[in-house]
Amino acid sequence: MRKSYDFSNAKPNPYARLLKRQVTIRLDEPTLEYFKNLSLEMTIPYQTLINLYLRECAATHKHLRLAWETPKGSKPA
């Protein structure tokens, strides 16, 4: 191993923009269990499956159909 290295001719990594970024996300238990069980079937880490699903949603511009429900016994605003 050298004592010093010359990086003056180094080029930026062309794949750096493709790297993943670590984020914290809160998932409900049934959703997490779904992806964990699916990961066992497919032998892929569940984090990778979640990323693949979200990537596909973003690539296809998938729109969510949200239907907010009010808790039982409460009145809508």
FIMIDO-638652 format. One line per 3 residues: number of its first residue (from 1); for each residue y, z, x of N, C-alpha, C. Coordinates in Angstrom, 1 decimal. Layout:
BEGIN
NUM	Y/Z/X/Y/Z/X/Y/Z/X | ...
//
This chain:
BEGIN
1	-1.2/0.0/0.8/0.0/0.0/0.0/1.2/0.0/0.9 | 2.2/-0.8/0.5/3.4/-0.9/1.3/4.3/0.3/1.0 | 5.2/0.5/2.0/6.2/1.6/1.8/7.3/1.2/0.9
4	7.6/-0.1/0.9/8.7/-0.6/0.0/8.3/-2.1/-0.5 | 8.8/-2.5/-1.6/8.6/-3.8/-2.1/9.9/-4.5/-2.4 | 9.9/-5.8/-2.3/11.1/-6.6/-2.5/11.0/-7.2/-3.9
7	11.8/-6.8/-4.8/11.8/-7.3/-6.2/13.0/-8.3/-6.4 | 13.6/-8.7/-5.4/14.8/-9.6/-5.5/14.5/-10.9/-6.2 | 13.3/-11.4/-6.0/12.9/-12.7/-6.6/12.0/-12.5/-7.8
10	12.0/-11.3/-8.3/11.2/-11.0/-9.5/11.8/-11.7/-10.8 | 10.9/-12.1/-11.7/11.4/-12.7/-13.0/11.1/-11.7/-14.1 | 12.0/-11.7/-15.1/11.7/-10.9/-16.3/10.4/-11.2/-17.0
13	9.7/-10.3/-17.5/8.5/-10.5/-18.2/8.7/-11.3/-19.5 | 8.2/-12.5/-19.6/8.4/-13.3/-20.8/7.7/-12.8/-22.0 | 6.8/-11.9/-21.9/6.1/-11.3/-23.0/6.6/-10.0/-23.4
16	7.7/-9.5/-22.8/8.2/-8.2/-23.1/8.6/-8.0/-24.6 | 9.2/-9.1/-25.1/9.6/-9.0/-26.5/8.4/-8.9/-27.5 | 7.3/-9.3/-27.0/6.1/-9.2/-27.9/5.4/-7.8/-27.9
19	5.9/-6.9/-27.0/5.3/-5.6/-26.9/5.6/-4.8/-28.2 | 4.7/-3.9/-28.5/4.9/-3.0/-29.7/5.8/-1.8/-29.3 | 6.4/-1.3/-30.4/7.2/-0.1/-30.3/6.6/1.0/-31.0
22	6.6/2.2/-30.5/6.0/3.3/-31.1/6.9/3.9/-32.1 | 6.5/4.1/-33.4/7.3/4.7/-34.4/6.5/5.8/-35.1 | 7.1/6.7/-35.8/6.5/7.7/-36.6/6.6/7.3/-38.0
25	5.5/7.4/-38.8/5.5/7.0/-40.2/4.7/8.0/-40.9 | 5.1/8.4/-42.1/4.4/9.3/-42.9/3.6/8.5/-44.0 | 2.3/8.7/-44.0/1.4/8.0/-45.0/0.7/9.0/-45.9
28	0.6/8.7/-47.1/-0.2/9.6/-48.0/-1.7/9.6/-47.6 | -2.4/10.6/-47.9/-3.7/10.8/-47.5/-4.7/9.7/-47.9 | -4.6/9.2/-49.2/-5.5/8.2/-49.6/-5.3/6.9/-48.9
31	-4.0/6.5/-48.6/-3.7/5.3/-47.8/-4.3/5.4/-46.4 | -4.1/6.5/-45.8/-4.6/6.7/-44.4/-6.2/6.7/-44.4 | -6.8/7.3/-45.4/-8.2/7.3/-45.5/-8.8/5.9/-45.7
34	-8.1/5.1/-46.5/-8.5/3.7/-46.7/-8.5/2.9/-45.4 | -7.5/3.0/-44.6/-7.4/2.3/-43.4/-8.4/2.8/-42.4 | -8.6/4.1/-42.4/-9.6/4.7/-41.4/-11.0/4.3/-41.8
37	-11.3/4.3/-43.1/-12.7/3.8/-43.5/-12.9/2.3/-43.2 | -11.8/1.5/-43.4/-11.9/0.1/-43.1/-12.1/-0.1/-41.6 | -11.4/0.7/-40.8/-11.5/0.5/-39.4/-12.9/0.8/-38.9
40	-13.6/1.7/-39.6/-15.0/2.0/-39.2/-15.9/0.8/-39.5 | -15.7/0.1/-40.6/-16.4/-1.1/-41.0/-16.2/-2.2/-40.0 | -14.9/-2.4/-39.6/-14.5/-3.5/-38.8/-14.5/-3.2/-37.3
43	-14.7/-2.0/-36.9/-14.7/-1.5/-35.5/-13.4/-1.9/-34.8 | -12.3/-1.7/-35.6/-10.9/-1.9/-35.0/-10.2/-0.6/-35.3 | -9.4/-0.1/-34.4/-8.6/1.1/-34.6/-7.8/1.0/-35.9
46	-7.7/2.1/-36.7/-6.9/2.0/-37.9/-5.5/1.7/-37.7 | -4.9/2.1/-36.6/-3.5/1.8/-36.3/-3.3/0.3/-36.2 | -4.3/-0.4/-35.6/-4.3/-1.8/-35.4/-4.4/-2.5/-36.7
49	-5.2/-2.0/-37.6/-5.3/-2.6/-39.0/-4.0/-2.5/-39.7 | -3.4/-1.3/-39.7/-2.1/-1.1/-40.4/-1.1/-2.1/-39.8 | -1.1/-2.2/-38.5/-0.1/-3.2/-37.9/-0.4/-4.6/-38.3
52	-1.7/-5.0/-38.3/-2.0/-6.4/-38.8/-1.6/-6.6/-40.2 | -1.8/-5.6/-41.1/-1.5/-5.8/-42.5/0.1/-5.9/-42.6 | 0.8/-5.0/-42.0/2.3/-5.1/-42.0/2.8/-6.4/-41.4
55	2.2/-6.8/-40.3/2.6/-8.1/-39.7/2.4/-9.2/-40.7 | 1.3/-9.3/-41.4/1.0/-10.3/-42.4/2.0/-10.3/-43.5 | 2.3/-9.0/-44.0/3.3/-8.9/-45.1/4.7/-9.4/-44.6
58	5.1/-9.1/-43.4/6.4/-9.6/-42.9/6.4/-11.1/-42.7 | 5.3/-11.7/-42.2/5.2/-13.1/-41.9/5.2/-13.9/-43.2 | 4.6/-13.4/-44.3/4.6/-14.1/-45.5/5.7/-13.7/-46.5
61	6.6/-12.8/-46.0/7.7/-12.4/-46.8/7.2/-11.8/-48.2 | 6.2/-11.0/-48.1/5.6/-10.4/-49.3/6.6/-9.4/-49.9 | 6.7/-9.6/-51.2/7.6/-8.7/-52.0/6.8/-7.6/-52.7
64	7.3/-6.4/-52.7/6.6/-5.3/-53.3/7.0/-5.3/-54.8 | 6.0/-4.9/-55.6/6.3/-4.6/-57.0/6.3/-3.1/-57.2 | 7.5/-2.6/-57.3/7.6/-1.1/-57.4/7.7/-0.7/-58.8
67	6.9/0.2/-59.3/7.1/0.8/-60.6/7.1/2.3/-60.5 | 8.3/2.8/-60.5/8.5/4.3/-60.3/8.1/5.0/-61.6 | 7.2/5.9/-61.4/6.8/6.7/-62.6/7.5/8.1/-62.5
70	7.9/8.6/-63.6/8.4/10.0/-63.7/7.3/11.0/-63.8 | 7.4/12.1/-63.1/6.3/13.1/-63.2/6.1/13.5/-64.7 | 4.9/13.9/-65.0/4.6/14.3/-66.4/5.5/15.6/-66.7
73	6.0/15.5/-67.9/6.9/16.7/-68.4/8.3/16.5/-68.0 | 8.7/15.6/-67.2/10.1/15.4/-66.8/10.7/14.3/-67.6 | 12.0/14.3/-67.8/12.7/13.3/-68.5/13.3/12.3/-67.6
76	13.2/11.0/-67.9/13.9/10.0/-67.0/15.4/10.2/-67.0 | 16.0/9.9/-65.9/17.5/10.1/-65.7/18.3/9.1/-66.5
//
